């Protein structure tokens, strides 16, 4: 895939001089800003992301909620620490406006001393009030499956989630991942509709596939998503991005190589897509840089 390309009528976020929105917290591998999600509400961009340090310094230490009038310069308005949830690390958060209630922040939480993850939530009237909002576990996972990194949307037909699931049945192989589709009436109690995307043997996503963004859908076009994948266990944390379309039962990956960063470990992952009033899309992506750190970047297509 080349810079500025489209898949049919759908733009995708290839690396082409992106703008750094949130730099890594320090130089070097393991220092990452990213795993972001974003929405545009009443002319304001709302962004949430996790700040991660190397394994020896605590991994995903905080989740930040920030606002912007232009989608590029953000001001933090709230921060949640992992200690408040008793978890060992945070991964991808999701910020969603909830009609009649305010805002909900979904959090991916690591169970200390294990490979297990669960999805928790905070609900409050405003984004700034989220750290003290009403907490509720959304998806606990279990002894056999870790759950994290949800993509959450809602509309006239209710709520929909694309959930990353890691099997825990084989010690040392917990990095494997699939995506399951779930639905809900309220965004808190979910019904599992089954696996819709998995790795393909021999392909760049052989080790697993994780939906990261639902793309704006042109009239008459099938639902299209961006997803992370990796070919092997050694590529854990260095995922790259592909495109898949919904065929009514599952997501079908597009042919061809993934979208990558030209720097460092090549990571180009956790993409988020925000439709703009002019018909374009603003993307936020966690991108590798040459020193091994990851910045949160943005670009418009």
C-alpha positions as CSV (number, residue, x, y, z in Angstrom):
1,X,0.0,0.0,0.0
2,X,1.3,3.4,-0.9
3,X,0.9,6.8,0.8
4,X,-2.5,8.4,0.2
5,X,-4.0,5.2,-1.3
6,X,-7.7,4.3,-1.0
7,X,-9.4,0.9,-0.9
8,X,-12.3,1.4,-3.3
9,X,-13.9,4.5,-1.9
10,X,-12.4,4.1,1.5
11,X,-9.3,6.1,2.6
12,X,-6.7,4.3,4.7
13,X,-4.0,5.8,6.9
14,X,-0.6,5.1,5.2
15,X,2.6,6.7,6.6
16,X,3.1,10.0,4.8
17,X,4.6,12.7,7.0
18,X,2.2,12.4,9.9
19,X,2.0,15.0,12.7
20,X,3.0,13.9,16.2
21,X,0.1,14.6,18.6
22,X,1.5,13.0,21.7
23,X,5.2,12.1,21.8
24,X,6.5,9.0,23.6
25,X,7.2,9.7,27.3
26,X,10.9,9.1,26.8
27,X,13.3,7.9,24.1
28,X,14.0,4.2,23.5
29,X,12.1,0.9,23.1
30,X,9.1,0.4,25.4
31,X,8.3,4.1,25.7
32,X,5.0,4.5,23.9
33,X,2.2,7.0,23.6
34,X,-0.8,5.6,21.7
35,X,-3.4,2.8,21.7
36,X,-5.8,5.8,21.2
37,X,-9.4,6.2,20.3
38,X,-11.1,9.5,19.3
39,X,-14.5,11.1,18.5
40,X,-15.7,14.4,17.2
41,X,-18.6,15.8,19.1
42,X,-20.1,19.3,18.5
43,X,-16.9,20.5,16.8
44,X,-14.6,19.3,19.6
45,X,-12.2,16.3,19.2
46,X,-12.0,14.1,22.2
47,X,-9.0,11.7,22.4
48,X,-8.1,9.1,24.9
49,X,-4.7,7.2,24.9
50,X,-2.5,5.2,27.2
51,X,1.0,6.1,28.2
52,X,3.4,3.1,28.4
53,X,6.8,2.7,29.9
54,X,9.3,-0.2,29.5
55,X,8.6,-3.5,31.4
56,X,11.0,-2.5,34.1
57,X,9.2,0.8,34.7
58,X,5.6,-0.4,34.9
59,X,4.2,-0.9,31.3
60,X,0.9,1.0,30.7
61,X,0.8,3.4,33.6
62,X,-1.9,5.9,32.8
63,X,-4.8,6.7,30.5
64,X,-5.3,10.3,29.5
65,X,-8.4,12.0,28.1
66,X,-7.8,15.2,26.1
67,X,-9.7,17.7,24.0
68,X,-8.9,19.8,20.9
69,X,-10.6,22.2,18.6
70,X,-8.5,21.3,15.6
71,X,-7.7,17.6,16.1
72,X,-3.9,18.3,16.4
73,X,-3.2,20.3,19.5
74,X,-4.7,18.6,22.6
75,X,-5.2,19.7,26.2
76,X,-5.5,16.9,28.8
77,X,-8.6,17.2,30.9
78,X,-8.5,13.9,32.9
79,X,-6.1,11.1,33.8
80,X,-6.7,7.7,35.3
81,X,-3.9,5.7,36.9
82,X,-3.6,1.9,36.9
83,X,-3.4,1.9,40.7
84,X,-7.1,3.1,40.8
85,X,-8.1,-0.2,39.2
86,X,-5.6,-2.5,40.9
87,X,-4.3,-3.5,37.5
88,X,-0.7,-4.2,36.4
89,X,-1.0,-2.3,33.1
90,X,-3.4,-0.4,30.9
91,X,-3.8,-1.0,27.2
92,X,-6.3,0.6,24.8
93,X,-9.0,2.8,26.2
94,X,-12.2,3.9,24.4
95,X,-14.1,7.1,25.0
96,X,-17.8,7.1,23.9
97,X,-20.5,9.7,24.4
98,X,-23.6,8.1,26.0
99,X,-27.0,9.7,25.2
100,X,-28.7,10.8,28.4
101,X,-25.8,9.9,30.7
102,X,-22.7,11.8,29.4
103,X,-19.5,9.9,28.7
104,X,-18.1,6.5,29.2
105,X,-14.5,5.4,29.3
106,X,-13.7,1.8,28.6
107,X,-10.4,0.6,30.0
108,X,-8.3,-2.5,29.2
109,X,-6.9,-3.8,32.5
110,X,-4.2,-6.4,33.1
111,X,-4.6,-8.7,36.1
112,X,-1.4,-8.6,38.2
113,X,0.9,-11.5,37.9
114,X,-0.9,-13.1,35.0
115,X,-1.6,-12.9,31.3
116,X,-5.3,-12.2,32.0
117,X,-7.0,-9.0,30.9
118,X,-10.5,-7.6,31.6
119,X,-12.5,-4.6,30.3
120,X,-13.7,-2.1,32.9
121,X,-15.5,1.2,32.6
122,X,-16.1,4.6,34.1
123,X,-19.3,6.7,33.3
124,X,-19.7,10.4,34.2
125,X,-21.5,13.5,33.0
126,X,-18.4,15.1,31.5
127,X,-15.0,13.8,30.3
128,X,-13.3,15.8,33.1
129,X,-15.3,13.9,35.7
130,X,-14.5,10.4,34.4
131,X,-11.8,9.6,37.0
132,X,-14.4,9.8,39.7
133,X,-17.3,8.4,37.6
134,X,-19.4,5.3,38.2
135,X,-17.3,2.2,37.7
136,X,-18.6,-1.1,36.3
137,X,-16.8,-4.2,35.0
138,X,-18.0,-4.7,31.4
139,X,-16.3,-7.9,30.4
140,X,-14.4,-9.9,33.1
141,X,-12.8,-12.5,30.8
142,X,-12.1,-15.9,32.4
143,X,-9.4,-18.5,33.1
144,X,-9.2,-19.4,29.4
145,X,-9.6,-16.0,27.6
146,X,-8.1,-12.6,28.2
147,X,-10.2,-9.7,26.8
148,X,-9.0,-6.2,25.9
149,X,-8.7,-3.4,23.3
150,X,-12.4,-3.0,22.5
151,X,-13.7,-0.9,19.6
152,X,-17.1,0.4,20.6
153,X,-19.8,2.2,18.5
154,X,-23.5,2.8,18.9
155,X,-26.3,4.0,16.7
156,X,-30.0,3.5,16.0
157,X,-29.6,-0.3,16.1
158,X,-27.8,-0.3,19.4
159,X,-24.3,-0.9,20.6
160,X,-21.6,-2.9,18.8
161,X,-18.2,-4.0,20.0
162,X,-15.2,-5.6,18.3
163,X,-13.2,-7.3,21.0
164,X,-9.7,-8.6,21.0
165,X,-9.4,-12.0,22.7
166,X,-6.3,-13.8,23.8
167,X,-6.5,-17.6,24.5
168,X,-4.8,-18.6,27.8
169,X,-4.8,-22.4,27.3
170,X,-1.2,-22.7,26.2
171,X,1.4,-21.1,28.5
172,X,3.9,-19.0,26.6
173,X,1.5,-18.5,23.7
174,X,-0.9,-16.0,25.2
175,X,0.0,-13.3,22.6
176,X,-2.2,-15.1,20.0
177,X,-5.4,-13.0,19.3
178,X,-8.7,-13.1,17.5
179,X,-11.5,-10.6,17.2
180,X,-15.1,-11.3,18.3
181,X,-18.2,-9.2,17.6
182,X,-20.6,-8.3,20.5
183,X,-23.8,-6.4,20.7
184,X,-25.6,-4.6,23.5
185,X,-28.6,-2.5,24.4
186,X,-26.8,-0.3,26.9
187,X,-23.1,-0.6,26.3
188,X,-22.6,-2.5,29.6
189,X,-24.2,-5.9,29.2
190,X,-23.0,-7.6,26.0
191,X,-24.0,-10.6,23.9
192,X,-21.1,-12.5,22.2
193,X,-21.8,-13.1,18.5
194,X,-18.7,-15.1,17.9
195,X,-15.2,-14.9,16.2
196,X,-15.3,-12.7,13.1
197,X,-11.6,-12.2,12.3
198,X,-8.5,-14.4,12.9
199,X,-5.0,-14.8,11.7
200,X,-4.2,-16.5,8.4
201,X,-1.5,-19.1,8.3
202,X,1.4,-18.0,6.2
203,X,0.3,-14.4,6.0
204,X,1.6,-11.2,7.7
205,X,-1.2,-11.6,10.3
206,X,-0.7,-15.3,11.0
207,X,-0.3,-14.8,14.8
208,X,-3.5,-12.9,15.2
209,X,-5.8,-10.1,14.1
210,X,-7.3,-7.3,16.2
211,X,-9.9,-4.8,14.9
212,X,-8.9,-1.3,15.7
213,X,-11.3,1.0,13.8
214,X,-14.6,1.0,12.0
215,X,-14.1,3.2,8.9
216,X,-16.7,5.8,7.7
217,X,-19.0,3.9,5.3
218,X,-19.9,5.4,1.9
219,X,-23.4,4.8,0.8
220,X,-23.9,1.3,-0.5
221,X,-20.4,0.1,0.6
222,X,-19.8,-2.8,2.9
223,X,-18.6,-2.2,6.5
224,X,-14.8,-1.8,6.4
225,X,-12.4,-2.0,9.3
226,X,-8.7,-1.5,10.1
227,X,-7.1,-4.2,12.1
228,X,-3.7,-5.0,13.6
229,X,-1.8,-8.2,12.9
230,X,1.6,-9.8,13.3
231,X,3.3,-12.9,11.7
232,X,4.8,-14.4,14.9
233,X,5.3,-14.1,18.6
234,X,8.5,-12.1,18.2
235,X,6.5,-9.3,16.6
236,X,4.3,-8.8,19.7
237,X,3.9,-5.0,20.3
238,X,5.1,-4.3,16.8
239,X,1.8,-4.9,14.9
240,X,1.1,-3.4,11.5
241,X,-2.3,-2.5,10.0
242,X,-4.5,-4.2,7.4
243,X,-8.0,-3.6,6.0
244,X,-10.9,-6.1,6.1
245,X,-14.6,-5.9,4.9
246,X,-17.7,-7.4,6.3
247,X,-19.4,-10.1,4.2
248,X,-22.4,-10.5,6.5
249,X,-20.9,-13.2,8.7
250,X,-17.2,-12.4,9.1
251,X,-14.5,-9.9,8.2
252,X,-12.5,-10.7,5.1
253,X,-9.0,-9.3,4.9
254,X,-7.8,-7.4,1.8
255,X,-5.0,-8.9,-0.1
256,X,-1.5,-7.4,-0.1
257,X,1.1,-6.3,2.5
258,X,0.2,-4.4,5.7
259,X,0.6,-0.6,6.3
260,X,3.8,0.0,8.3
261,X,6.0,2.7,9.8
262,X,9.3,3.1,7.9
263,X,11.1,3.6,11.2
264,X,12.3,1.4,14.1
265,X,10.4,-1.8,14.7
266,X,7.9,-0.8,11.9
267,X,4.9,-0.6,14.2
268,X,1.8,1.1,12.7
269,X,-1.0,0.0,15.0
270,X,-4.0,0.9,17.1
271,X,-5.5,3.1,14.3
272,X,-8.6,5.2,15.2
273,X,-10.7,6.9,12.5
274,X,-12.8,10.1,13.0
275,X,-15.1,11.2,10.1
276,X,-14.8,14.9,9.3
277,X,-17.6,17.2,8.1
278,X,-15.9,17.7,4.7
279,X,-16.0,14.0,4.0
280,X,-12.4,13.2,4.8
281,X,-11.2,11.1,7.8
282,X,-8.8,12.0,10.5
283,X,-6.7,9.1,11.7
284,X,-4.8,8.6,14.9
285,X,-2.2,5.9,14.9
286,X,0.6,4.6,17.2
287,X,3.7,4.7,15.1
288,X,7.3,3.5,15.6
289,X,10.1,5.9,15.4
290,X,13.8,5.2,14.7
291,X,14.9,4.9,18.4
292,X,12.3,2.2,19.2
293,X,9.8,4.5,21.0
294,X,6.3,5.0,19.6
295,X,4.5,8.3,19.1
296,X,0.8,9.0,18.7
297,X,0.4,10.6,15.3
298,X,-2.4,12.0,13.2
299,X,-3.1,12.4,9.5
300,X,-6.0,13.2,7.3
301,X,-7.1,11.3,4.2
